[in-house]
């Protein structure tokens, strides 16, 4: 294995670990409980913070795996989480994790003008 591949794998792991360390999973857990937000396959329906963390890490690894295989940017969304990998303006790899309660995108604003 060459040096560049090793450095890339280290960077990948650091980005995922950073997301896991600084994302406020307690807020997600609190919101899910308040909204009675159930996940299929979770005992009791509402996931605990540990289950939420596992799901988030899985999404982050999935977008990185896709990028590793294709070199393409991607968003994977499941259970309220969005994990995104993209090439930033400076050429670096950006890894983003969000928990989305609501959203709206309007790519063709003419269609909705009165």
Backbone as JSON, one array per atom type, in Angstrom:
{
  "sequence": "XXXXXXXXXXXXXXXXXXXXXXXXXXXXXXXXXXXXXXXXXXXXXXXXXXXXXXXXXXXXXXXXXXXXXXXXXXXXXXXXXXXXXXXXXXXXXXXXXXXXXXXXXXXXXXXXXX",
  "N": [[0.86, -1.18, 0.0], [0.58, 2.17, -0.85], [1.93, 5.36, 0.28], [0.16, 7.54, -0.17], [-2.38, 6.36, -0.27], [-2.57, 5.37, 2.34], [-2.49, 7.79, 3.8], [-4.89, 8.92, 2.86], [-6.79, 7.11, 3.88], [-6.42, 7.54, 6.61], [-7.22, 10.25, 6.77], [-9.9, 9.98, 6.0], [-10.94, 8.45, 8.14], [-10.48, 10.24, 10.25], [-12.18, 12.36, 9.54], [-14.71, 11.14, 9.74], [-14.67, 10.39, 12.45], [-14.47, 12.93, 13.62], [-16.95, 14.04, 12.9], [-18.61, 12.35, 14.37], [-17.77, 12.93, 16.95], [-18.43, 15.63, 17.36], [-21.02, 16.18, 16.5], [-24.27, 16.81, 17.74], [-25.75, 14.47, 19.17], [-27.46, 14.08, 21.3], [-29.35, 16.11, 21.06], [-30.72, 15.24, 18.8], [-31.81, 12.86, 19.76], [-33.49, 13.87, 21.74], [-35.3, 15.39, 20.16], [-36.42, 13.34, 18.61], [-37.75, 11.85, 20.56], [-39.59, 13.78, 21.48], [-41.14, 14.12, 19.2], [-42.13, 11.64, 18.9], [-40.89, 9.87, 17.13], [-40.45, 7.12, 15.31], [-38.33, 4.37, 14.46], [-38.28, 1.77, 12.19], [-37.77, -1.58, 13.13], [-36.47, -1.07, 15.49], [-36.39, -1.83, 18.86], [-39.08, -0.95, 20.83], [-39.44, 1.21, 19.21], [-38.66, 4.07, 19.21], [-35.43, 5.15, 18.74], [-32.55, 4.81, 20.9], [-29.83, 6.93, 22.07], [-27.43, 5.62, 21.49], [-28.16, 3.86, 19.4], [-28.86, 5.76, 17.52], [-26.38, 6.96, 17.02], [-25.0, 4.78, 15.87], [-26.45, 4.49, 13.49], [-25.91, 6.95, 12.25], [-23.09, 6.83, 11.9], [-23.01, 4.7, 10.13], [-24.27, 5.82, 7.84], [-22.35, 7.82, 7.21], [-20.1, 6.25, 6.59], [-21.16, 4.9, 4.39], [-21.49, 6.96, 2.43], [-18.83, 7.67, 2.07], [-17.78, 5.23, 1.17], [-19.09, 5.04, -1.3], [-17.97, 7.28, -2.58], [-15.28, 6.49, -2.59], [-15.41, 4.37, -4.39], [-16.42, 5.5, -6.75], [-15.69, 8.18, -7.04], [-17.52, 10.17, -7.04], [-19.67, 12.79, -5.85], [-22.14, 12.59, -3.22], [-25.31, 12.17, -1.56], [-26.7, 10.51, 1.14], [-29.65, 9.55, 2.62], [-31.53, 8.69, 5.46], [-33.82, 7.76, 7.93], [-34.04, 10.33, 8.93], [-31.49, 11.31, 8.98], [-28.99, 12.88, 6.97], [-26.23, 12.23, 5.15], [-23.5, 13.6, 3.55], [-21.12, 13.77, 0.97], [-18.76, 15.72, -0.63], [-16.89, 17.56, -3.08], [-15.18, 20.28, -2.05], [-14.9, 23.89, -2.56], [-12.2, 24.49, -2.42], [-11.04, 22.19, -3.27], [-10.78, 20.19, -1.43], [-12.07, 17.3, 0.36], [-15.3, 17.3, 1.48], [-17.2, 16.35, 4.26], [-20.39, 15.92, 5.43], [-22.86, 15.93, 7.95], [-26.22, 15.79, 8.76], [-29.27, 16.19, 10.59], [-32.48, 16.07, 9.64], [-35.5, 17.69, 10.03], [-37.41, 18.89, 8.5], [-37.77, 20.03, 5.17], [-37.28, 21.85, 2.1], [-36.86, 22.16, -1.3], [-36.55, 24.11, -4.14], [-36.03, 23.98, -7.26], [-36.85, 25.01, -9.68], [-38.01, 27.86, -9.79], [-39.78, 29.35, -11.34], [-41.9, 27.73, -11.94], [-43.54, 27.82, -9.71], [-44.32, 30.4, -9.32], [-46.76, 32.97, -8.93]],
  "CA": [[0.0, 0.0, 0.0], [1.47, 3.33, -0.9], [1.77, 6.41, 1.27], [-1.03, 8.36, -0.47], [-3.56, 5.59, 0.14], [-2.57, 5.35, 3.81], [-2.89, 9.13, 4.25], [-6.3, 9.08, 2.54], [-7.57, 6.32, 4.85], [-6.34, 8.25, 7.89], [-8.06, 11.43, 6.65], [-11.28, 9.51, 6.0], [-11.31, 8.07, 9.5], [-10.5, 11.45, 11.07], [-13.4, 13.11, 9.22], [-15.85, 10.43, 10.32], [-14.57, 10.51, 13.91], [-14.78, 14.32, 13.95], [-18.4, 14.18, 12.81], [-19.2, 11.62, 15.48], [-17.39, 13.6, 18.2], [-18.97, 16.98, 17.52], [-22.45, 16.23, 16.21], [-25.0, 16.76, 19.0], [-26.71, 13.37, 19.09], [-28.45, 14.26, 22.36], [-30.44, 16.93, 20.51], [-31.49, 14.38, 17.89], [-32.57, 11.95, 20.61], [-34.55, 14.67, 22.37], [-36.29, 15.71, 19.13], [-37.12, 12.11, 18.23], [-38.68, 11.52, 21.65], [-40.66, 14.78, 21.49], [-41.98, 13.9, 18.02], [-42.53, 10.23, 18.89], [-40.34, 9.44, 15.84], [-40.09, 5.7, 15.4], [-37.57, 3.71, 13.4], [-38.65, 0.37, 12.02], [-36.74, -2.52, 13.54], [-35.9, -0.67, 16.78], [-37.25, -2.25, 19.96], [-39.7, 0.22, 21.44], [-39.73, 2.16, 18.15], [-37.82, 5.27, 19.23], [-34.06, 4.72, 19.02], [-31.8, 5.51, 21.94], [-28.71, 7.68, 21.51], [-26.46, 4.68, 20.94], [-28.68, 3.41, 18.11], [-28.78, 6.91, 16.63], [-24.97, 7.08, 16.65], [-24.67, 3.69, 14.95], [-27.06, 4.81, 12.19], [-25.17, 8.08, 11.67], [-21.78, 6.34, 11.44], [-23.26, 3.87, 8.95], [-24.49, 6.73, 6.71], [-21.07, 8.45, 6.87], [-19.29, 5.24, 5.9], [-21.77, 4.6, 3.09], [-21.17, 7.99, 1.43], [-17.4, 7.57, 1.77], [-17.59, 4.04, 0.32], [-19.52, 5.42, -2.64], [-16.95, 8.18, -3.12], [-14.08, 5.68, -2.84], [-15.64, 3.52, -5.56], [-16.82, 6.22, -7.97], [-15.16, 9.55, -7.09], [-18.66, 11.07, -7.19], [-20.34, 13.34, -4.69], [-23.37, 11.85, -2.95], [-26.04, 12.33, -0.3], [-27.5, 9.35, 1.54], [-30.58, 9.96, 3.66], [-32.31, 7.61, 6.06], [-34.18, 7.95, 9.33], [-33.85, 11.73, 9.32], [-30.1, 11.71, 8.74], [-28.41, 13.08, 5.65], [-24.77, 12.25, 5.09], [-23.12, 14.11, 2.23], [-19.7, 13.92, 0.66], [-18.63, 16.54, -1.83], [-15.63, 18.27, -3.3], [-15.35, 21.68, -1.66], [-14.35, 24.88, -3.5], [-10.73, 24.46, -2.39], [-10.59, 20.89, -3.74], [-10.77, 19.2, -0.34], [-13.26, 16.46, 0.48], [-16.16, 17.73, 2.58], [-18.12, 15.34, 4.79], [-21.42, 16.66, 6.15], [-23.89, 15.12, 8.6], [-27.35, 16.59, 9.19], [-30.51, 15.54, 10.95], [-33.44, 16.97, 9.0], [-36.89, 17.55, 10.45], [-38.26, 19.38, 7.43], [-36.97, 20.69, 4.15], [-37.92, 22.18, 0.83], [-35.98, 22.63, -2.36], [-37.3, 24.54, -5.3], [-35.02, 24.19, -8.28], [-37.42, 25.72, -10.8], [-38.92, 28.79, -9.12], [-40.8, 29.84, -12.28], [-43.04, 26.81, -11.9], [-44.38, 28.09, -8.56], [-44.66, 31.83, -9.25], [-48.15, 33.32, -9.24]],
  "C": [[0.9, 1.23, 0.0], [1.05, 4.41, 0.1], [0.49, 7.23, 1.05], [-2.31, 7.65, -0.03], [-3.68, 5.56, 1.66], [-3.03, 6.71, 4.34], [-4.38, 9.37, 4.0], [-7.16, 8.34, 3.56], [-7.56, 6.97, 6.23], [-7.25, 9.48, 7.87], [-9.54, 11.04, 6.7], [-11.73, 9.21, 7.42], [-11.39, 9.29, 10.41], [-11.78, 12.26, 10.8], [-14.63, 12.44, 9.83], [-15.83, 10.58, 11.83], [-14.92, 11.92, 14.37], [-16.29, 14.56, 13.92], [-19.08, 13.51, 14.01], [-18.92, 12.3, 16.82], [-18.15, 14.9, 18.43], [-20.44, 17.14, 17.18], [-23.21, 16.05, 17.53], [-26.13, 15.72, 18.95], [-27.78, 13.46, 20.17], [-29.62, 15.1, 21.89], [-31.33, 16.12, 19.58], [-32.38, 13.45, 18.71], [-33.74, 12.68, 21.26], [-35.67, 15.0, 21.37], [-37.1, 14.47, 18.75], [-38.13, 11.7, 19.3], [-39.86, 12.48, 21.65], [-41.64, 14.56, 20.34], [-42.52, 12.47, 17.93], [-42.12, 9.59, 17.55], [-39.81, 8.02, 15.97], [-39.25, 5.27, 14.2], [-38.02, 2.25, 13.36], [-37.47, -0.51, 12.44], [-36.06, -2.18, 14.86], [-36.89, -1.08, 17.87], [-37.78, -1.02, 20.67], [-39.96, 1.34, 20.44], [-38.8, 3.36, 18.09], [-36.4, 4.86, 19.6], [-33.44, 5.49, 20.18], [-30.58, 6.17, 21.31], [-27.65, 6.77, 20.9], [-26.89, 4.19, 19.56], [-28.63, 4.54, 17.07], [-27.35, 7.09, 16.13], [-24.55, 6.01, 15.64], [-25.22, 4.0, 13.56], [-26.3, 5.94, 11.5], [-23.82, 7.63, 11.13], [-21.95, 5.5, 10.18], [-23.46, 4.75, 7.72], [-23.17, 7.38, 6.26], [-20.17, 7.48, 6.12], [-19.84, 4.92, 4.52], [-21.43, 5.67, 2.05], [-19.68, 7.95, 1.08], [-17.12, 6.35, 0.89], [-17.98, 4.35, -1.12], [-18.46, 6.3, -3.31], [-15.68, 7.41, -3.46], [-14.22, 4.87, -4.13], [-15.87, 4.29, -6.85], [-16.15, 7.58, -8.14], [-16.26, 10.59, -7.21], [-19.18, 11.56, -5.85], [-21.66, 12.59, -4.48], [-23.99, 12.3, -1.64], [-26.8, 11.04, -0.07], [-28.36, 9.81, 2.7], [-31.39, 8.77, 4.14], [-32.59, 7.96, 7.52], [-34.02, 9.37, 9.84], [-32.44, 12.23, 9.08], [-29.81, 11.9, 7.26], [-26.9, 13.12, 5.82], [-24.4, 12.64, 3.67], [-21.6, 14.17, 2.13], [-19.61, 14.71, -0.63], [-17.23, 17.14, -1.9], [-15.89, 19.74, -3.01], [-14.67, 22.59, -2.68], [-12.82, 24.84, -3.54], [-10.15, 23.12, -2.83], [-10.55, 19.81, -2.67], [-12.08, 18.41, -0.35], [-14.04, 16.93, 1.71], [-17.11, 16.62, 2.97], [-19.11, 16.07, 5.7], [-22.45, 15.69, 6.71], [-24.96, 16.07, 9.12], [-28.47, 15.67, 9.67], [-31.62, 16.5, 10.54], [-34.85, 16.66, 9.5], [-37.85, 17.97, 9.35], [-37.36, 20.05, 6.41], [-37.79, 20.95, 2.9], [-36.86, 22.67, -0.11], [-36.84, 22.98, -3.54], [-36.3, 24.92, -6.38], [-35.53, 24.99, -9.48], [-38.47, 26.69, -10.24], [-40.0, 29.32, -10.04], [-42.06, 28.99, -12.21], [-44.03, 27.18, -10.79], [-44.74, 29.56, -8.4], [-46.13, 32.02, -9.62], [-48.23, 34.32, -10.36]]
}
